[in-house]
Amino acid sequence: MDLNIVVVETNGNLKKTLFKNFNEDNLYKKCNLKKPDDFEKKTEWNVKIDGTKYNITLFAKEKGRANNENKYDFPPPVDQTLYFGNCVLFAKNIDGDYIDLDIELWNKIYEKLFGGFESLDATATEDENEEDELENIPAEMKSKEGYLKDDFIVDDDEPDEEADDDNEEESWDDDEEDDDDDEDDEEDEGDDEMFDELGSELSVECYDYSDDEM
């Protein structure tokens, strides 16, 4: 029987191919392989699309030359498996009979196997319908810009605490300098008093030598 299959090329592109006189043993030829070595069934998926059940089979090679890795992202459970060269996908129905597989149907199955992709249009609609969380917040709890006040938001008309802290540090430094100057003055006065005392003691200890003592 003739059967439409999907060839997954090495670069990740999908190509629908008509396989005349379909035979699983000859699938490797549709992938431009000279030998069927290691080219075999790697996994199969059972999935229901639009009320119809499908069985999808993957044939591929896990051995190959460097830089010949297949770049297509396959669904689980083989999403972490590295394949080489071209791969083949074909389909069966619930009764096990071969049925045609095209790229459009495979893309639907692919999306289903990945759990479905989120629609950007649906997401945008949900965002528009979401209620603004700040609408029900009292005005006194919001800043002038309309944001919720917290420890990290300071209104422009509020005093800058950091600036006040800097001023306090500067005044504290000035006080310390004044205290140092006062201490220096006190030390100078103390030194003068000490020299005066030493001078008086020296004057007492000075002797006058008379001619007799000489």
PEFEN-V386895 format. One record per residue. NEAR is the number of other ideal C-beta (glycine too) atoms within 8 Angstrom. Layout:
[[NEAR] [NEAR]]
This chain:
[[5] [8] [11] [11] [14] [15] [14] [12] [11] [10] [5] [9] [6] [10] [8] [10] [9] [7] [12] [5] [6] [11] [6] [6] [5] [7] [14] [10] [7] [12] [12] [6] [11] [2] [6] [7] [5] [6] [12] [6] [7] [10] [8] [8] [10] [6] [10] [6] [10] [4] [4] [7] [8] [15] [12] [13] [11] [13] [14] [11] [11] [10] [6] [9] [5] [4] [4] [8] [10] [14] [6] [9] [4] [8] [8] [6] [4] [10] [8] [3] [8] [6] [13] [13] [12] [12] [14] [14] [14] [15] [13] [11] [11] [5] [5] [6] [6] [8] [9] [6] [12] [9] [9] [6] [11] [13] [8] [10] [13] [9] [9] [10] [10] [9] [4] [6] [5] [6] [6] [6] [6] [8] [9] [8] [8] [8] [7] [6] [5] [6] [4] [5] [6] [9] [6] [4] [9] [5] [5] [4] [7] [11] [9] [6] [4] [6] [8] [9] [7] [5] [3] [3] [9] [5] [7] [5] [4] [6] [5] [7] [6] [6] [8] [9] [8] [8] [8] [8] [8] [8] [8] [8] [8] [8] [8] [8] [8] [8] [8] [8] [8] [8] [8] [8] [8] [8] [8] [8] [8] [8] [8] [8] [8] [8] [8] [8] [8] [8] [8] [8] [8] [8] [7] [6] [6] [6] [4] [4] [5] [6] [4] [4] [5] [5]]
